[in-house]
Amino acid sequence: MNRSNAISVCFGDHLWFGKGEDQLKTPESLKRRIEAWHDKLNASIIFWREKRSRLRGHFYAAKGYKHPFRHAKVNWDDFAIAPQICHENGLRIYLYVTIFDEGWPLPKKKEREISYHNSMHWQHVSTLSRFCKEYPEFTIHDRTGEIKQWGVLSLSYPEVRLYFIDKYLGLLNGYDFDGLFICLRSQSKPSDFADQYGFNEPIRKEYIVRCGKDICKEDFDLEKWRDLQGEYLTIFLGELRERTKSCGFKIGIGAPRGDIIGPPLGNWRLHWRKWVTEDLIDELIINQSSSQCPSLWHQLWPMHRGYGYIQNYIDDYNMLKLDKQLDEEYGPIIMKNRTNLFVARQWQQRNEEKEQELIQHPAVNGLVFSSFRFDNPDIIKLKEGK
């Protein structure tokens, strides 16, 4: 097995928080950093997190605040330059996109004062995609239909799946990316309890067909409903694969480890075994976390986490330890199929012994590191008070 690592690059974090060359403000500085990631971190893939789709959305800022997206600009096209530099250095590059992170309208002042976000992260500013604003009915909602989890669209609607596929292909069009990295992390306000959302009309109708119960009015089988919710992500991946296979684009997906999507979204089933066995993805990246920023490690919603999760990656509730999970759950499936498995390490302190142990596992193709944390040790030490 050819083992090498991947680097997750949040261009926005570098621009807003980085210093000097590590701010990546010029193509020359980006070239030097890509060479360093290749040489010092054994990188062969870059996940380049895009920010331009957010720039096309709606901006909200409370009085006295400026929105950072309007002030972090460069005079060169990162979509053109980053792939060029990667390919010159023998690396592949995937466009890093999100699917459950479409933003939210700015809450009222009273709510912001006790915000589930910390003071430096989206407490007094926000964005909302145009699609979310124009079609709020596609946002996932609770059993009453009245309470929405803003920023999270229900993939049970064909229109939503088509929106994301067209959005991703539109971003890729005209550029030389090798594929897509679809991250399941979400910065949206966590549900109050894990099974709060997921009662949109297509799910309701399909459950009636399958089980003869109305999930909005009757008692129903929670496990079958959770499985059904997760099925729509699998359908989406199949539709995306169909649209991209003629282009040769690779598809990677970043998910929490285990079988449940977890906080802040719910108990939806992650049918990752089907993604692998039916060849819907090329890379599976596990150990992703929505709980904290992978660059600066601040907690994204420290005052509001919700409850009722049947698995919870934040405290390892009801799941095996990672090494045992690789042996008993991921390994037997991965090693029989062509999908590559990566383990995300952005949320752990660097530990050479542990990293070597993971990279030597027969099912693991590589690890994923944060470019920001590697490039900005002085900022990290300042942030951690060291």
Secondary structure, 3 states (H helix, E strand, C coil): CCCCEEEEEEHHHHHHHCCHHHHCCCHHHHHHHHHHHHHHHCEEEEEEECCHHHHCCEEEECCCCCCHHHCCCCCCCHHHHHHHHHHHCCCEEEEEEECCCCECCCCCHHHHCCCCCCCCCCCCEEEECHHHHHCHHHEEECCCCCCEEEEEECCCCHHHHHHHHHHHHHHHCCCCCCEEEEECCCCCCCCCECCCCCCCHHHHHHHHHHHCCCCCCCCCCHHHHHHHHHHHHHHHHHHHHHHHHHHCCEEEEECCCCCEEECCCEEEECCHHHHHHCCCCCEEEECCCCCECCCCCCECCCCCCCECCCCECCCCECCCCHHHHHHHHHHHHHCCCCCEEEEECCCCCCCHHHHHHHHCCCCCCEEEEEHHHHHCHHHHHHHCCC
